Amino acid sequence: MSRTRKMKPTRSPTMLLVLLTVALGCGEPTAQEVIEKVQATYRDLETYETEGRVVSNLILDGVEEKKETSFHIRLKKPDLYLISWTEKSSEKPGKSMTRAVWKDGKQAFEYSSLRNAYAKAEDDGMAFSGIHYEVPPLFFPDLDLGFPDLPRMKDARIVRTEVVAGEECYVITGATEPRGGLTFWISKSRHFIVQRSEDIANLKVDFDLALRYHEAMKGRVPDELWEFNKKATEEAKKFFETHEIGGLSTETHTRTSTPDLSEEDFRFALPKDAALESRREVREKFIRDYLSGDKPRLFPEGK
């Protein structure tokens, strides 16, 4: 009577390596998987608080100007925010400018120390116009705060890991339109954005497309606003065509937490002598002065 020997199933070396990697948790995620976890993290948060600084080294025609901005951000769903920042420039040592945007209930406000005045913002999008921080649009996806760059990056890839602000981070590089050189440092443990860096020299703007868009908008917006947008775009186009621009801007978050926050935490401490302005009146006066030549150019003259 013969006996049949049972053969043990065999696994290829490749399969064994895959199983070992899974068992030991050694598989590194892709850049896209990290980005998706970042989006999910901010989407699921109820509160967010961080502080840090932005260091910009703008090189214009070979001359470097350094700007350093310290910022403090508080956010709470569904629509409470307080962002304040103070900017110092190497061109004006000893002087600084403070600005803030906040919403402490239903009304959004903005403040500028340049005029020592504050105003009611017409909506959240207008309150955030002129500033760029990556986290608020990720945290408030339903508010009109602009488009975050991280989810729109093309050719995103993890190039290394690095410790920043005490956190081990994935370093992800890529590009968007119009930003051509972006780098993000993402916390491996918390999936927060710890740092963001942009190569200013790689900024690409299709001004001809913008001008065609403005032409198409003629008659759909007030004439004065249409003239302002056209003149400002033409001026920006000439500036970028006639100057050599470079440098690096890096935004670093040094302290990030998710504390309990109440509406009182979203009230900006205004100076006692701050004046209340009408944002619309200030904007309309600026446009009139700019079109009449009473206001300086938005960009320096070309070479």
BAKOL-115430 format. One record per residue (C-alpha): residue number from 1; y, z, x; residue in three letters. Coordinates in nm, 4 decimals. Layout:
<nodes>
[NUM; [Y; Z; X]; ALA];
...
</nodes>
This chain:
<nodes>
[1; [0.0000; 0.0000; 0.0000]; MET];
[2; [0.3199; -0.1143; 0.1538]; SER];
[3; [0.6456; 0.0742; 0.1334]; ARG];
[4; [0.9830; -0.0924; 0.0974]; THR];
[5; [1.2445; 0.0659; 0.3226]; ARG];
[6; [1.5784; 0.1153; 0.1503]; LYS];
[7; [1.8574; -0.0357; 0.3544]; MET];
[8; [2.1855; 0.1536; 0.3807]; LYS];
[9; [2.4840; -0.0536; 0.2734]; PRO];
[10; [2.6896; -0.1712; 0.5671]; THR];
[11; [3.0674; -0.1885; 0.5911]; ARG];
[12; [3.2619; -0.4203; 0.8113]; SER];
[13; [3.4912; -0.2757; 1.0808]; PRO];
[14; [3.7913; -0.4000; 0.8796]; THR];
[15; [3.6771; -0.2165; 0.5659]; MET];
[16; [3.6151; 0.1009; 0.7647]; LEU];
[17; [3.9671; 0.0804; 0.9074]; LEU];
[18; [4.1169; 0.0383; 0.5599]; VAL];
[19; [3.9213; 0.3363; 0.4245]; LEU];
[20; [4.0171; 0.5489; 0.7223]; LEU];
[21; [4.3822; 0.4560; 0.6830]; THR];
[22; [4.3812; 0.5492; 0.3146]; VAL];
[23; [4.1925; 0.8738; 0.3786]; ALA];
[24; [4.4315; 0.9836; 0.6500]; LEU];
[25; [4.7437; 0.8654; 0.4678]; GLY];
[26; [4.8430; 0.6489; 0.7638]; CYS];
[27; [4.9570; 0.3446; 0.5686]; GLY];
[28; [5.3304; 0.2844; 0.6081]; GLU];
[29; [5.5140; 0.1521; 0.2998]; PRO];
[30; [5.6969; -0.1779; 0.2962]; THR];
[31; [6.0759; -0.1930; 0.2847]; ALA];
[32; [6.0620; -0.3051; -0.0794]; GLN];
[33; [5.8421; -0.0086; -0.1720]; GLU];
[34; [6.0890; 0.2304; -0.0075]; VAL];
[35; [6.3817; 0.0657; -0.1887]; ILE];
[36; [6.2010; 0.1009; -0.5225]; GLU];
[37; [6.1392; 0.4709; -0.4515]; LYS];
[38; [6.5094; 0.5155; -0.3736]; VAL];
[39; [6.6037; 0.3570; -0.7053]; GLN];
[40; [6.3530; 0.5763; -0.8910]; ALA];
[41; [6.4780; 0.8887; -0.7118]; THR];
[42; [6.8414; 0.8419; -0.8128]; TYR];
[43; [6.7429; 0.7287; -1.1613]; ARG];
[44; [6.5478; 1.0526; -1.2190]; ASP];
[45; [6.8103; 1.2923; -1.0815]; LEU];
[46; [7.0315; 1.4906; -1.3177]; GLU];
[47; [7.2864; 1.6034; -1.0563]; THR];
[48; [7.3811; 1.4989; -0.7059]; TYR];
[49; [7.6201; 1.6354; -0.4445]; GLU];
[50; [7.6891; 1.5152; -0.0929]; THR];
[51; [7.9557; 1.5138; 0.1741]; GLU];
[52; [7.9988; 1.3129; 0.4879]; GLY];
[53; [8.2197; 1.0597; 0.6594]; ARG];
[54; [8.2781; 0.6890; 0.7046]; VAL];
[55; [8.3716; 0.5618; 1.0503]; VAL];
[56; [8.5126; 0.2086; 1.0597]; SER];
[57; [8.5914; 0.0272; 1.3827]; ASN];
[58; [8.7783; -0.2860; 1.2739]; LEU];
[59; [8.8409; -0.5395; 1.5503]; ILE];
[60; [9.1150; -0.7871; 1.4588]; LEU];
[61; [9.1875; -1.0596; 1.7170]; ASP];
[62; [9.0467; -0.8371; 1.9898]; GLY];
[63; [9.2484; -0.5274; 1.8907]; VAL];
[64; [9.0436; -0.2321; 1.7646]; GLU];
[65; [9.1594; 0.0054; 1.4915]; GLU];
[66; [8.9481; 0.3088; 1.4103]; LYS];
[67; [8.9536; 0.4698; 1.0672]; LYS];
[68; [8.7670; 0.7891; 0.9837]; GLU];
[69; [8.7207; 0.8978; 0.6239]; THR];
[70; [8.5717; 1.2289; 0.5119]; SER];
[71; [8.4337; 1.2322; 0.1564]; PHE];
[72; [8.2836; 1.4643; -0.1040]; HIS];
[73; [8.0815; 1.3320; -0.3987]; ILE];
[74; [7.9625; 1.5153; -0.7116]; ARG];
[75; [7.7731; 1.3394; -0.9910]; LEU];
[76; [7.6100; 1.4537; -1.3144]; LYS];
[77; [7.4471; 1.2496; -1.5888]; LYS];
[78; [7.5405; 1.0952; -1.8185]; PRO];
[79; [7.8915; 1.0235; -1.6857]; ASP];
[80; [8.0550; 1.3090; -1.4930]; LEU];
[81; [8.1817; 1.2402; -1.1404]; TYR];
[82; [8.4251; 1.3651; -0.8793]; LEU];
[83; [8.4764; 1.1711; -0.5565]; ILE];
[84; [8.7503; 1.2673; -0.3141]; SER];
[85; [8.8150; 1.1253; 0.0313]; TRP];
[86; [9.0716; 1.1624; 0.3102]; THR];
[87; [9.1401; 0.8759; 0.5492]; GLU];
[88; [9.2795; 0.8989; 0.9025]; LYS];
[89; [9.3729; 0.5953; 1.1123]; SER];
[90; [9.4178; 0.5525; 1.4853]; SER];
[91; [9.7296; 0.3470; 1.4054]; GLU];
[92; [9.8947; 0.6497; 1.2419]; LYS];
[93; [9.7827; 0.9597; 1.4351]; PRO];
[94; [9.8634; 1.2879; 1.2662]; GLY];
[95; [9.8912; 1.1255; 0.9220]; LYS];
[96; [9.6277; 1.1016; 0.6508]; SER];
[97; [9.5882; 0.9774; 0.2944]; MET];
[98; [9.3831; 1.1497; 0.0237]; THR];
[99; [9.2512; 0.9822; -0.2890]; ARG];
[100; [9.0216; 1.0926; -0.5695]; ALA];
[101; [8.8561; 0.9656; -0.8864]; VAL];
[102; [8.7037; 1.1994; -1.1413]; TRP];
[103; [8.5823; 1.2313; -1.4968]; LYS];
[104; [8.5657; 1.5779; -1.6509]; ASP];
[105; [8.4513; 1.5008; -2.0021]; GLY];
[106; [8.5628; 1.1795; -2.1692]; LYS];
[107; [8.8641; 1.0759; -1.9590]; GLN];
[108; [8.8589; 0.9271; -1.6102]; ALA];
[109; [9.1468; 0.9893; -1.3675]; PHE];
[110; [9.2553; 0.8808; -1.0208]; GLU];
[111; [9.4910; 1.0379; -0.7672]; TYR];
[112; [9.6688; 0.9110; -0.4551]; SER];
[113; [9.8569; 1.1284; -0.2077]; SER];
[114; [10.0529; 0.8181; -0.1019]; LEU];
[115; [10.2604; 0.8541; -0.4187]; ARG];
[116; [10.1518; 1.2128; -0.4943]; ASN];
[117; [10.0672; 1.0896; -0.8417]; ALA];
[118; [9.7687; 1.0694; -1.0734]; TYR];
[119; [9.6908; 0.8439; -1.3677]; ALA];
[120; [9.4442; 0.7973; -1.6482]; LYS];
[121; [9.1953; 0.5235; -1.5670]; ALA];
[122; [9.1331; 0.2671; -1.8375]; GLU];
[123; [8.7560; 0.2915; -1.7863]; ASP];
[124; [8.4986; 0.3906; -1.5237]; ASP];
[125; [8.5063; 0.0498; -1.3598]; GLY];
[126; [8.8838; 0.0689; -1.3116]; MET];
[127; [8.8565; 0.4228; -1.1741]; ALA];
[128; [8.6156; 0.3002; -0.9049]; PHE];
[129; [8.8028; -0.0207; -0.8214]; SER];
[130; [8.9031; -0.0351; -0.4570]; GLY];
[131; [8.6392; 0.2098; -0.3292]; ILE];
[132; [8.2840; 0.1573; -0.2109]; HIS];
[133; [8.0113; 0.4170; -0.2011]; TYR];
[134; [7.6473; 0.3173; -0.2370]; GLU];
[135; [7.5102; 0.6131; -0.4344]; VAL];
[136; [7.7198; 0.6283; -0.7593]; PRO];
[137; [7.6060; 0.2836; -0.8872]; PRO];
[138; [7.2429; 0.3832; -0.8205]; LEU];
[139; [7.2888; 0.7211; -0.9906]; PHE];
[140; [7.4791; 0.5765; -1.2915]; PHE];
[141; [7.3055; 0.2406; -1.3530]; PRO];
[142; [7.4531; 0.2207; -1.7052]; ASP];
[143; [7.8166; 0.2618; -1.5932]; LEU];
[144; [8.0227; -0.0319; -1.4710]; ASP];
[145; [8.0658; 0.0847; -1.1111]; LEU];
[146; [7.9797; -0.2365; -0.9289]; GLY];
[147; [7.6533; -0.3510; -0.7772]; PHE];
[148; [7.4721; -0.1380; -0.5178]; PRO];
[149; [7.3731; -0.3365; -0.2097]; ASP];
[150; [7.0349; -0.1784; -0.1349]; LEU];
[151; [6.8335; -0.3254; -0.4274]; PRO];
[152; [6.9864; -0.6713; -0.3671]; ARG];
[153; [6.8968; -0.6971; 0.0009]; MET];
[154; [6.7198; -1.0133; 0.1129]; LYS];
[155; [6.4637; -1.0152; 0.3928]; ASP];
[156; [6.4640; -0.6336; 0.3944]; ALA];
[157; [6.2354; -0.4873; 0.6585]; ARG];
[158; [6.1678; -0.1522; 0.8212]; ILE];
[159; [6.2566; -0.1835; 1.1896]; VAL];
[160; [6.1965; 0.1755; 1.3082]; ARG];
[161; [6.2186; 0.5427; 1.2121]; THR];
[162; [6.5013; 0.7657; 1.3297]; GLU];
[163; [6.6375; 1.1174; 1.2711]; VAL];
[164; [6.9855; 1.1246; 1.1151]; VAL];
[165; [7.1624; 1.4367; 0.9852]; ALA];
[166; [6.8407; 1.6338; 1.0421]; GLY];
[167; [6.6219; 1.4020; 0.8317]; GLU];
[168; [6.3543; 1.1619; 0.9518]; GLU];
[169; [6.4471; 0.8235; 0.8101]; CYS];
[170; [6.3157; 0.4739; 0.7622]; TYR];
[171; [6.5666; 0.2280; 0.9113]; VAL];
[172; [6.5856; -0.0794; 0.6873]; ILE];
[173; [6.7838; -0.3930; 0.7718]; THR];
[174; [6.8671; -0.6955; 0.5605]; GLY];
[175; [7.1510; -0.8870; 0.4006]; ALA];
[176; [7.3178; -0.9561; 0.0664]; THR];
[177; [7.5790; -1.2018; -0.0471]; GLU];
[178; [7.8424; -1.1694; 0.0917]; PRO];
[179; [7.7377; -0.8908; 0.3316]; ARG];
[180; [7.5367; -1.0408; 0.6139]; GLY];
[181; [7.4435; -0.7401; 0.8262]; GLY];
[182; [7.3389; -0.4211; 0.6486]; LEU];
[183; [7.1341; -0.1271; 0.7717]; THR];
[184; [7.0194; 0.1726; 0.5656]; PHE];
[185; [6.8673; 0.4989; 0.6831]; TRP];
[186; [6.6425; 0.6339; 0.4047]; ILE];
[187; [6.5031; 0.9873; 0.4091]; SER];
[188; [6.1230; 0.9684; 0.4378]; LYS];
[189; [6.0716; 1.2956; 0.2480]; SER];
[190; [6.3389; 1.2744; -0.0253]; ARG];
[191; [6.4190; 0.9007; -0.0464]; HIS];
[192; [6.7928; 0.9665; -0.0344]; PHE];
[193; [7.0341; 0.7321; 0.1399]; ILE];
[194; [7.1352; 0.9236; 0.4526]; VAL];
[195; [7.3320; 0.6498; 0.6227]; GLN];
[196; [7.4618; 0.2969; 0.5586]; ARG];
[197; [7.6058; 0.0625; 0.8199]; SER];
[198; [7.7728; -0.2753; 0.7752]; GLU];
[199; [7.8543; -0.5364; 1.0384]; ASP];
[200; [8.2041; -0.6489; 0.9364]; ILE];
[201; [8.1778; -0.9704; 1.1404]; ALA];
[202; [7.8961; -1.0896; 0.9104]; ASN];
[203; [8.1053; -1.0589; 0.5935]; LEU];
[204; [8.1011; -1.3983; 0.4226]; LYS];
[205; [8.3154; -1.4815; 0.1194]; VAL];
[206; [8.3216; -1.8187; -0.0562]; ASP];
[207; [8.6958; -1.8354; -0.1233]; PHE];
[208; [8.6798; -2.1933; -0.2513]; ASP];
[209; [8.4328; -2.0822; -0.5180]; LEU];
[210; [8.6614; -1.7889; -0.6034]; ALA];
[211; [8.9596; -2.0236; -0.6393]; LEU];
[212; [8.7625; -2.2568; -0.8652]; ARG];
[213; [8.6683; -1.9563; -1.0765]; TYR];
[214; [9.0350; -1.8551; -1.1034]; HIS];
[215; [9.1298; -2.2089; -1.2076]; GLU];
[216; [8.8718; -2.1890; -1.4851]; ALA];
[217; [9.0234; -1.8602; -1.6027]; MET];
[218; [9.3689; -2.0097; -1.6584]; LYS];
[219; [9.4821; -1.9422; -2.0130]; GLY];
[220; [9.2177; -1.6731; -2.0600]; ARG];
[221; [9.4074; -1.3980; -1.8778]; VAL];
[222; [9.7801; -1.3132; -1.8734]; PRO];
[223; [9.9788; -1.5685; -1.6709]; ASP];
[224; [10.1206; -1.3095; -1.4316]; GLU];
[225; [9.7752; -1.1694; -1.3536]; LEU];
[226; [9.6378; -1.5216; -1.3064]; TRP];
[227; [9.9166; -1.6070; -1.0603]; GLU];
[228; [9.8571; -1.2828; -0.8704]; PHE];
[229; [9.4818; -1.3414; -0.8382]; ASN];
[230; [9.5358; -1.6974; -0.7176]; LYS];
[231; [9.8023; -1.6044; -0.4610]; LYS];
[232; [9.6011; -1.3056; -0.3322]; ALA];
[233; [9.2844; -1.5165; -0.2961]; THR];
[234; [9.4722; -1.7930; -0.1120]; GLU];
[235; [9.6238; -1.5324; 0.1188]; GLU];
[236; [9.2828; -1.3763; 0.1879]; ALA];
[237; [9.1324; -1.7214; 0.2564]; LYS];
[238; [9.4034; -1.7997; 0.5132]; LYS];
[239; [9.3601; -1.4591; 0.6752]; PHE];
[240; [8.9849; -1.5013; 0.7253]; PHE];
[241; [9.0289; -1.8572; 0.8520]; GLU];
[242; [9.2954; -1.7718; 1.1095]; THR];
[243; [9.1788; -1.4381; 1.2504]; HIS];
[244; [8.8795; -1.3228; 1.4488]; GLU];
[245; [8.7339; -1.0245; 1.2645]; ILE];
[246; [8.4605; -0.7898; 1.3795]; GLY];
[247; [8.3575; -0.4297; 1.3931]; GLY];
[248; [8.1220; -0.1851; 1.2278]; LEU];
[249; [8.1562; 0.0495; 0.9302]; SER];
[250; [7.9089; 0.3397; 0.9032]; THR];
[251; [7.8808; 0.5836; 0.6116]; GLU];
[252; [7.6850; 0.9029; 0.6852]; THR];
[253; [7.5800; 1.1703; 0.4331]; HIS];
[254; [7.5523; 1.5013; 0.6182]; THR];
[255; [7.4792; 1.7412; 0.3305]; ARG];
[256; [7.2953; 1.6301; 0.0183]; THR];
[257; [7.1649; 1.8499; -0.2647]; SER];
[258; [7.0962; 1.8558; -0.6395]; THR];
[259; [7.2714; 2.1760; -0.7565]; PRO];
[260; [7.3451; 2.3069; -1.1061]; ASP];
[261; [7.6868; 2.1657; -1.2008]; LEU];
[262; [7.9117; 2.2290; -1.5020]; SER];
[263; [8.2128; 2.0359; -1.6317]; GLU];
[264; [8.4391; 2.2747; -1.4406]; GLU];
[265; [8.2947; 2.1399; -1.1164]; ASP];
[266; [8.4424; 1.7982; -1.1943]; PHE];
[267; [8.8086; 1.8989; -1.2137]; ARG];
[268; [9.0120; 1.7784; -0.9174]; PHE];
[269; [9.2637; 2.0310; -0.7811]; ALA];
[270; [9.5892; 1.8393; -0.8147]; LEU];
[271; [9.8969; 1.9419; -0.6112]; PRO];
[272; [10.1426; 2.1314; -0.8334]; LYS];
[273; [10.4114; 1.8668; -0.7928]; ASP];
[274; [10.1854; 1.5668; -0.8623]; ALA];
[275; [10.3366; 1.3303; -1.1192]; ALA];
[276; [10.1518; 1.1667; -1.4071]; LEU];
[277; [10.1858; 0.7877; -1.3978]; GLU];
[278; [10.0778; 0.5018; -1.6186]; SER];
[279; [9.8218; 0.3058; -1.4185]; ARG];
[280; [9.8992; -0.0075; -1.6159]; ARG];
[281; [10.2734; 0.0198; -1.5488]; GLU];
[282; [10.2127; 0.0803; -1.1758]; VAL];
[283; [9.9775; -0.2186; -1.1578]; ARG];
[284; [10.2139; -0.4468; -1.3514]; GLU];
[285; [10.5094; -0.3469; -1.1315]; LYS];
[286; [10.3042; -0.4106; -0.8163]; PHE];
[287; [10.2087; -0.7581; -0.9426]; ILE];
[288; [10.5703; -0.8428; -1.0313]; ARG];
[289; [10.6974; -0.7238; -0.6924]; ASP];
[290; [10.4240; -0.9111; -0.5073]; TYR];
[291; [10.4895; -1.2394; -0.6876]; LEU];
[292; [10.8660; -1.2072; -0.6369]; SER];
[293; [10.8261; -1.1342; -0.2645]; GLY];
[294; [10.9545; -0.7762; -0.2886]; ASP];
[295; [10.6112; -0.6438; -0.1935]; LYS];
[296; [10.4640; -0.7216; 0.1518]; PRO];
[297; [10.1732; -0.9582; 0.1877]; ARG];
[298; [9.8281; -0.8141; 0.1240]; LEU];
[299; [9.7072; -0.9607; 0.4569]; PHE];
[300; [9.8938; -1.0320; 0.7827]; PRO];
[301; [10.0131; -1.3835; 0.8563]; GLU];
[302; [9.7705; -1.6179; 1.0295]; GLY];
[303; [9.8017; -1.7102; 1.3943]; LYS];
</nodes>
